[in-house]
Amino acid sequence: MKLYAALALLAGLAALAQEPPQPSLRTQSTVVLVPALVRDGKGELVFSLTADDFRLTDDGIDQPLRLDEDTGSEPLALVVAVETGGAGREKLESYRNLTAVIGAVVGGVQHRVAVVAFDSTPRLAQDFTPDVDVAGAALNDLDAGDKGAAILDGLKFSVDLLRRQPPEYRRAILLISETLDRGSQTTLDDALRDLNDTNTAIYSLGFSSGKADAAHYAYHELPVSKTDGGVALGSNAYPGPPHGCMGKDPDPDATQNKAVQAFDCLGLLVPPLALAKMAAIRATEGLQRNVPETVADVTGGEYFKFENSKTLVRNLLTISNHVPNRYVLSFQPSAPHPGFHAVELKLKDHPGLHVTARTGYWAESEVSESAPQSKH
């Protein structure tokens, strides 16, 4: 009974650490979507796999998978989020004349497209419209913004727009920005939660700025042991507080991420949560060095670099080929806990194939049984 009570208390502390609390669905009834792109050694798409060809783990625990059929014909809600401030002021010409390629991205399915522009603050340049020409015209008419590059605020604004779309619509964000956030009011913890509690895939096209390049050069990798298979857990860069769980001891080596402190406490009794903790650390710190690359990785989208209009169009055409040709796998978590979950999708017995899929999702605390079911 004492162990059970301790687990219940720590679960409550974990929920409290994730501020501010957000109403959500019971994790047990939530379906987590895992879109996946499979390519062979030549980069060609592979379409012939079944659910049995995949293996998925949630915080290291195997999950039974379902493969949703014919998802490419489902309607699509797309937000094109473009940076018009900061270094984006020099890229405005690249955003023009994109009507045809945006049309290729949404394809022949029923669709709605919105355009969000952001500098220090995001704004709705064009509300959702089924007319790609109207969305393209909005991109053509964008004005240069201020010196800010509030990428996380722009993404949160875009996710909030998508939440209001009908549930039968697939959701995607096309983010065009520099790599380094400057000026967002959204915290890293809130961004990680907001970007992972919907079934939204983010496709990112990033360009460098001098400040972003300097920040990337100065960034220090987490001091963990690297192996041929990835990262080992043996060297923990973020230990718990020196004097116990949820302690307030000053620790210059500890993270400022409150969710990670909760993971430390829960991990004392539930070792698999160490995987979730490390995934949360990688994601939140990744947001500090390259926002578009990190959000694409976590949500199962793709990241491309671009320098000019030619490479931007080429990358958009690649995305247009990939969006409708993904496998959409889903599962119901068998061992849910509040906070960030580490997801890993692999292929069984297909060493020559490469799979791209989301690497995590965020689960909220339980609420009433009357809440309707939804998908992350």
N, C-alpha and C positions, 0 to 999 in steps of 0.2 A: 504493500500500500504506500509506503514512503517513496519508493521509486516512481510509482504511478503519479503521486502528487507532485514530485519534483519535475517530472516530464510536463505535466499540465501547467505548472507554474512557469517553466522556462518557455513553453509555447506561448503563453500569455505575454511574457517579456519580449519575445521576438515580435509579436504583433504590435506591441506598444512602441518598439524601436523604429517601426516604419511610419514616420510621421509625414504628412498628416494622414489619419486613417481614411480609407476610401471604402464605400460600400461595394461589395463584390458578391460573387456567387460562391456557393459551396464548392470547394475544390474537388470534392469527391464526385460531383455531378458534371464537372467541366470537361469538355472535350478539347484537347490540345491539338492544333493543326500543325503539321510539319511538312510544308512543301519541300520537294527535293528535286534537284536537277542532276541527271546522271549523264556523264560523257565518257567516251572511250579515249584511248591514247592519242587519237588524232583530233580530239575536241568535238567529235560528232555526237549528237544527242542519241541516247538509247531509250527505246520506248517499250521493250518487250518484257520488263520485269514484273514480278508480282509481289505481294506483301511478304511472302515467304523468303524473298531474296534479300530482305532488309533486316537489320537488327538494331533496335533502339534501346538506349538506356537513359533513365531519368535519375540523376544523382547516383549513377553506377548500377541501378537496379533495372533489369530487363523488363520491358513492357510489351504486352501483346499489341500488335499493330493491325490497323484496318487500312486498306487502300480504297480511297474514294474514286469511283469511276466517272469518266467524262466530265471532269471539272473544267476543262478548257472551254466548254460551252456556257458556263455560268456567267451572269452579268458581272461587270467590273466597275468599281468606283476608284478613280485614280486622282490623286492630288499631285500636281507638279509644283514643288516647292523650290524656289530659286532665290539665291542670294543676290540682292541688288545693292547692298552696302559693302563696306570694307573693300576687299580685293575684288568683289563681285561687280563693282562699278566699272571695272575695266573689261568685264565679260559680257556686257549687255548686248553687244553686237552678235555674240555667239548664240544668244537666246532667240534671235529673230529668225523667221522663216523656218520654224520647226513644226508647222502644222502637219505636214505629210508624215513625218516620223512619229509624232504623237499619235496620229491616226493609226500608224502601223503598230504601235505599242498596245493600244486598246483592241486592235483587230476588228473582226467582224461580229463580235458579240454585242449585246446590249450594254451600254456604258454611260457613265457620267464622269466628266472631267472638271476639276476645279484648279485654279491657279492661286498659289500663295506666294507673295513676295516678302522678303524680310531683310532688314538692316539691323538697327538696334531693337526693333519691334516687328512682329509679323503683321501682315494685313491681307485681307482677301481681295486679290486683284480680279478674280472672276469666280463667282459661285458655280456650283455644279451645273453642268450643261451637257446635253447629249450631242451638241454640235461642236465637233473638233475645230472647225474653222473659227468659232467664237473664242475657244480657249487659245488657239494660236494667235489670234488678234490681240488678246490680252498680253501674251508674251512679247509681241512686237511693240507694245505700247508702254513697257516698263520704263520707269525713270530711275536715274541713279539715286541711291539713298545716302545715308550718313556713313560715318566711319565704322559703325557697328557691324558685327557678324554673329547675331544671336541665333545660331543654328538650332540649339536645343529648344529654344522658344518657338522657332518656326516649325519644328517637328511636332512639338506638343500641340500647337495650334492646328496642324494638319491632322493629327490623330483625333482630336476632338471633333473636327469636321466629319471624319470618316465614321465615328461612332454614331452619328445621327443618320447614317445611310441605312437602307433596308438590309436586314440580316442575310438575305439571300445573295447579296452582292459580295464578290471577292473584293478585298481591299488592298491597295498598293499606294506607295508614295514614291515619286520620282524626285530625288533630292539632287540639286545642282548647287554646290557650294565649295568654298575652300575647306581645308582640313581642320582648322583650328577655330573653336568657338570663342567669340569675344562679346561679352555683354549680356549673356542670357541670365534671366532671373530664375529659370528652372534649375534646381540642383541636380547633381549627377544621380543621386539616389532616386529622385522623382522621375528623372528622364528614363532611367533603367526600368522603373515600374510602368510608366506610361507607354513606353514603346513596346512592351511585352505583354500587355494584358488584352490585346486584340489580335485578330488573325491577319494583321497587316504585314506585308512584306515590303521592305524598303530597298529600292534600287538606287544606288548612289553614283554620282559622277563628281569627282573631286579635282580641284586644281590647287596648286601650291601658291603660298605667299611667302615672302621673306621671313615673316614672323613665325609662320607655321613650320618652315624648314628649320629654323633655329630651335623651336620647341621640340621638334622631333629629334634633332641631334642631341639635345640635352636630356631627353627622356631616358630613365634608367629602367631596364627590365627587372621584373620581380626576381629577387635572389633565391630562386628555387632550383633544384637539380634538374637539368635537362637530360632526357634519355632519347634513345632512338625512337621510342614510341610516343614521345611528347614531353610531358612535365611530370616529375615525381613529386610526391607530397612530403618527402622527408625533410625539406628545408622550408620552414614556414616563415615567410616574411612578415606576417601579421599575427603575432601571438596574442593571447588574451591578456587582460590587464594583470599586472604583477601580483595583485592581492585578491584575485578571484573574479568570478563571473560578474559582468555588468558593473565592475568596480569603476571608480572615477580617478584612479591613479594616473598621474601624468606619465605617459610613455611615448617618448619621441619616435619610437619605431612602430608604434601601433597605428592602424588606420583611423581616419576620422569618419569612416562610413559606419553609421549606427547599425545598419543591417548586418554588417560583418561582425560587429561585436556580439550581436545576438547569435550569429552562426557559431562563434567561438564557444559560447555557453552551451548551446544545444549539442555542439560537436563533442563535448566532454562525455556525453552519454550516447550519442548517436553518431558514430564515426563517419558514415556515408555523407553527412552534411559537410564534411571537409571539401568534397568535390563541389558542392554548391557554393561554398565560401570562396574557393579559388576562382570559380567561374564569375562570381559577382565582382571580385577584385579585378580580374582581367578586364571585365566589361566596363566597370566604372573608370578604371585608369586608362583604358583604351579611348574612352570618350574625351579624355584630356589631351590625347596626342593626335587622334585622327577620328573625328566624329563620323564622317560619312562611311569610312571603312568599317568602324565598329558596329554601327547600327545595321549595316547590311549583313555583317557576319552573324549578329545575334538573331535577327529576324528571318534569316534564310534567303535574303535577297542577294544582290551582287554589287561589287564595287569596281569602278573603272576610273582611271585617271584620264584627264583630257587637258589639252593645251590650247586648242583652237576650235573653230566651228567644224572643221573637217573631222577631227577625232571625236568631237561630241556627237555628230550625226552617225558616225560609224558605230560608236558604242550604243547609241539608242537603237539602231537597227539590230544589233546583237541582242539587246534586251527584248526587243519586239519578237524575236524568234524564241526566246526562252520563257517569257511570261506564260504563254498558253501550253507549253510543253513540259510542265513539271508534274511529277507524281505528287499527289496530295495524300499523305499518310496522316493518320490520327490515332490518338490513344487517350484513355482515361487514366490519370495517375493512380498507381496502386499504393504509393506511400507519400501522400501529399504533406507539405509543411508550408507555412506562410513564408513568402520571400522568393528569392531567385532560385531557379532550378537549373542545373547543368544538364543539357541534352546532347547526346552523341548518337548520330545515325551512321551506321556502317553497312557495307554490302557483304553478304555471305558468299564465299567461294567465287568471287569475281575480281581477282587481283588486278586485271587490266582496266577496270572501270573506276571512275572517280565520282564521288557524290558530294554535292553542295546542299547544305540544309541548315536550318536554324540551330544555334548552339545553346539557347536558353529560353526560358519564359518566366514570368512572374506570377505567383499565386498569392491571392489575398487570404485574409482570415475567413473563417466560416461565418455565414449569417443565417438567417432563418430558412427553414425548409421550403417556404413558399416562394422563394426566389426562382425565376424561370431559368432553364438551362441555357447555356451559351457556349461559344467557342472562343478559345484564346488564340 
